[in-house]
Amino acid sequence: MRYFYVDPSAVEGALAVIEGAEAAHARHVLRLSRGSEVGLVDGCGFEYRAVIDRMLPGRIELQIREKIPAAGIPSLRLGLAQGWLKEKKMDRLVRTLSELGVARLIPLVCARAVVKPAAGRDAFRFERWRRIAVEALKQCRRGVLLEIGEGLRFERLLAAETAWEARILFWEEASEPLSAADVRGGEVTSALAVLGPEGGFSREEAERAAAAGFLLRRLGPRVLRAETAAAAAAALLQHLAGDLGATPKRS
Ligand code: SAH
């Protein structure tokens, strides 16, 4: 069955409406028609089984047959702050982190970042990332859309992101590997992983993070490319939390 993204505000009772690119794809590419059965994901924890009722230009109205809690919701709320990477790498990272059930991506402006965008929100770039996250949501049928936070400066991250139960900065020069104890044996409900840009973190940044209470952890003896390290860190933390492999506990 084909899945489409539906904005939660476009679901009212047993009626759902999909519009724009999603509607065009269903109509012109997949040639769906009245009576076709489709899946809908709303990015807020639910999936729907629905039947197309009316096909209008740029708009499809559907009758919902069944509403079920989405399966792919991890028990760990995992944030990942990523030193800004070049465009295509960031685009690929949005998809990778979506598939690994990361809850929130925070783009980070670091000392050695090759790309030095201003902190804050560059509307065009964030809209592209949101579209990639919606595509990944449908493709991997995760229940909740990846949040993409405002771009933050490194200092701001250390000062502001204090609510996470575990805060871990991954650094190739750290002495300790990640362990289950770092996430209380998988019992923490939230964790923030921080990864550097292509040029890595400066020693000063790592030391400032440690002073702010972040754990510094190593991902093995090899120096990983930034996007490899981000995927490895997310997968390890999800595994320790019991998400990958074990049946995800519904939050
Ligand atoms: N500084 C290296 C590469 C940095 S890779 C260089 O200049 O070639 C980008 C980020 O990936 C690093 O900042 C770090 O967050 C993460 N990373 C890469 N290898 C790692 C390892 N072995 N352990 C922990 N983190 C690692």
Residues whose N, C-alpha, C, O or C-beta is under 5 A from the ligand:
A	BS01	SAH	F170 W171 E172 V194 L195 G196 P197 E198 G199 G200 F201 R217 R218 L219 G220 P221 R222 V223 L224 R225 A226 A229
